[in-house]
């Protein structure tokens, strides 16, 4: 008897959630606006990461919970953040996650993850608009604290340094060839 072969069929399902009318069809103007929408995450006992998908006018298209972790961490891969953003036609995303401890100070892991998301966002041409950490009755916005700008500057400097290193290597190669030619003529 021959074994049946199957292929997975891809299916997308959008679920509507009632929200206040005053947040619909208007741009996300501030991190405080996002904090107001997701402030309830301060009461979560586990870290939760949410990706908010925005259009070109920074209006919210959709959002999704991309990870629910433990009391200390949430394992998230960039593909989880950007997959549905691409399907939603988003041109930018805002990442929101909570710290169950109530302290919204960015950890080293938060900074590394934001940097990785920034790098992937550049490749996908989906801008990382903000990275917000929700604590108890407070929040930290990487955009407001200029941490996203710092990541952007660091990446630009890294690219410039790599370009300069490549130029230097080419110049060294040329000089080495000239040096060999000089030795041959002697």
C-alpha positions as CSV (number, residue, x, y, z in Angstrom):
1,X,0.0,0.0,0.0
2,X,1.4,3.4,-1.0
3,X,1.9,6.0,1.7
4,X,-0.1,9.3,1.2
5,X,2.0,12.4,0.8
6,X,0.8,15.7,2.3
7,X,1.8,19.3,1.8
8,X,1.0,22.0,4.3
9,X,-1.5,24.6,3.3
10,X,-0.8,28.1,4.5
11,X,-3.8,29.9,6.1
12,X,-3.9,33.4,7.6
13,X,-6.6,34.3,10.1
14,X,-7.2,37.8,11.4
15,X,-9.2,38.2,14.6
16,X,-10.8,41.5,15.3
17,X,-10.5,43.1,18.8
18,X,-12.6,46.0,19.9
19,X,-10.6,49.0,20.8
20,X,-11.3,52.6,21.6
21,X,-12.3,54.6,18.5
22,X,-9.9,57.3,19.3
23,X,-6.9,55.1,18.5
24,X,-8.1,53.9,15.1
25,X,-7.1,55.5,11.9
26,X,-4.7,57.9,13.4
27,X,-0.9,57.7,13.6
28,X,1.0,56.5,16.6
29,X,2.3,59.8,17.8
30,X,4.2,58.8,20.9
31,X,5.5,56.0,23.0
32,X,3.0,57.1,25.7
33,X,0.2,56.3,23.3
34,X,1.6,52.8,22.9
35,X,2.1,52.5,26.6
36,X,-1.5,53.4,27.2
37,X,-2.7,50.7,24.8
38,X,-0.5,48.0,26.4
39,X,-0.2,49.2,30.0
40,X,-2.1,46.0,31.1
41,X,1.1,44.1,30.4
42,X,2.5,45.4,33.6
43,X,0.4,42.9,35.5
44,X,1.7,39.9,33.5
45,X,3.7,37.3,35.5
46,X,5.7,36.2,32.5
47,X,7.6,38.3,29.9
48,X,5.4,38.9,26.9
49,X,6.6,40.3,23.6
50,X,4.2,42.1,21.2
51,X,4.9,43.3,17.7
52,X,2.7,46.2,16.5
53,X,2.5,46.5,12.7
54,X,2.2,50.0,11.3
55,X,1.5,51.4,7.8
56,X,3.3,54.3,6.1
57,X,1.3,56.8,8.1
58,X,2.2,55.0,11.4
59,X,-1.4,53.8,11.9
60,X,-1.8,50.5,13.5
61,X,-2.6,47.7,11.0
62,X,-2.5,44.8,13.5
63,X,-0.5,43.4,16.4
64,X,0.4,40.0,17.7
65,X,1.9,38.4,20.7
66,X,5.2,36.9,19.3
67,X,6.4,35.3,22.6
68,X,5.4,34.5,26.1
69,X,8.4,33.5,28.2
70,X,9.2,33.1,31.9
71,X,9.5,35.5,34.7
72,X,13.0,36.5,33.6
73,X,13.1,36.2,29.8
74,X,11.2,35.6,26.6
75,X,12.9,33.7,23.7
76,X,12.2,35.5,20.5
77,X,13.6,35.2,17.0
78,X,13.5,38.1,14.6
79,X,11.5,35.9,12.1
80,X,8.7,35.8,14.6
81,X,8.7,39.5,14.9
82,X,8.7,40.3,11.1
83,X,6.8,37.4,9.5
84,X,3.3,38.6,10.1
85,X,4.4,42.3,9.8
86,X,5.3,41.4,6.2
87,X,2.0,39.6,5.7
88,X,0.1,42.6,7.1
89,X,2.0,44.9,4.7
90,X,3.6,46.8,7.5
91,X,6.3,49.4,6.7
92,X,7.4,49.6,10.4
93,X,7.0,47.9,13.7
94,X,7.0,48.8,17.3
95,X,8.1,46.1,19.8
96,X,6.5,46.1,23.2
97,X,7.5,43.8,26.1
98,X,7.1,43.8,29.8
99,X,9.4,43.2,32.7
100,X,7.4,41.3,35.4
101,X,9.8,42.7,38.0
102,X,8.2,46.1,37.4
103,X,11.6,47.6,36.5
104,X,11.6,48.9,33.0
105,X,15.4,49.5,32.8
106,X,16.7,47.9,29.6
107,X,18.8,44.8,30.3
108,X,21.9,43.8,28.2
109,X,19.7,41.2,26.6
110,X,17.1,43.9,25.7
111,X,19.8,46.0,24.1
112,X,21.2,43.0,22.1
113,X,17.8,42.0,20.9
114,X,16.9,45.6,19.9
115,X,20.2,45.7,17.9
116,X,19.5,42.4,16.2
117,X,15.9,43.6,15.3
118,X,17.4,46.8,14.0
119,X,19.8,44.9,11.7
120,X,17.1,42.6,10.4
121,X,14.7,45.5,9.9
122,X,17.2,47.3,7.7
123,X,17.5,44.1,5.5
124,X,13.7,43.8,5.2
125,X,13.1,47.5,4.8
126,X,10.6,47.5,7.7
127,X,11.6,50.2,10.1
128,X,12.0,49.5,13.8
129,X,10.0,52.5,15.0
130,X,10.4,51.9,18.7
131,X,11.3,49.2,21.3
132,X,9.3,49.8,24.5
133,X,9.7,48.1,27.9
134,X,6.7,48.2,30.2
135,X,7.3,48.1,34.0
136,X,4.9,48.9,36.8
137,X,3.2,52.2,36.1
138,X,6.2,53.3,33.9
139,X,7.9,52.4,30.7
140,X,11.1,53.0,28.7
141,X,11.1,53.8,25.1
142,X,14.3,53.2,23.1
143,X,13.2,55.9,20.7
144,X,12.6,58.5,23.4
145,X,15.9,57.6,25.2
146,X,17.6,57.8,21.8
147,X,18.8,54.2,22.1
148,X,17.5,53.3,18.6
149,X,19.5,56.3,17.3
150,X,22.6,55.0,19.1
151,X,22.1,51.6,17.5
152,X,21.7,53.2,14.1
153,X,24.9,55.3,14.6
154,X,26.8,52.3,15.8
155,X,25.8,50.3,12.7
156,X,26.7,53.2,10.4
157,X,30.1,53.5,12.0
158,X,30.6,49.7,11.7
159,X,29.7,49.9,8.0
160,X,32.1,52.8,7.5
161,X,34.9,51.0,9.3
162,X,34.4,47.9,7.2
163,X,34.5,50.0,4.0
164,X,37.6,51.8,5.2
165,X,39.2,48.4,6.1
166,X,38.4,47.1,2.6
167,X,40.0,50.2,1.0
168,X,43.1,49.8,3.2
169,X,43.4,46.1,2.2
170,X,43.2,47.1,-1.5
171,X,45.9,49.7,-1.0
172,X,48.1,47.2,0.9
173,X,47.7,44.7,-1.9
174,X,48.7,47.4,-4.5
175,X,51.8,48.4,-2.4
176,X,52.8,44.7,-1.9
177,X,52.6,44.2,-5.7
178,X,54.7,47.3,-6.3
179,X,57.2,46.1,-3.7
180,X,57.5,42.7,-5.4
181,X,58.0,44.4,-8.8
182,X,60.7,46.6,-7.3
183,X,62.5,43.5,-5.8
184,X,62.3,41.8,-9.2
185,X,63.9,44.6,-11.1
186,X,66.9,44.8,-8.7
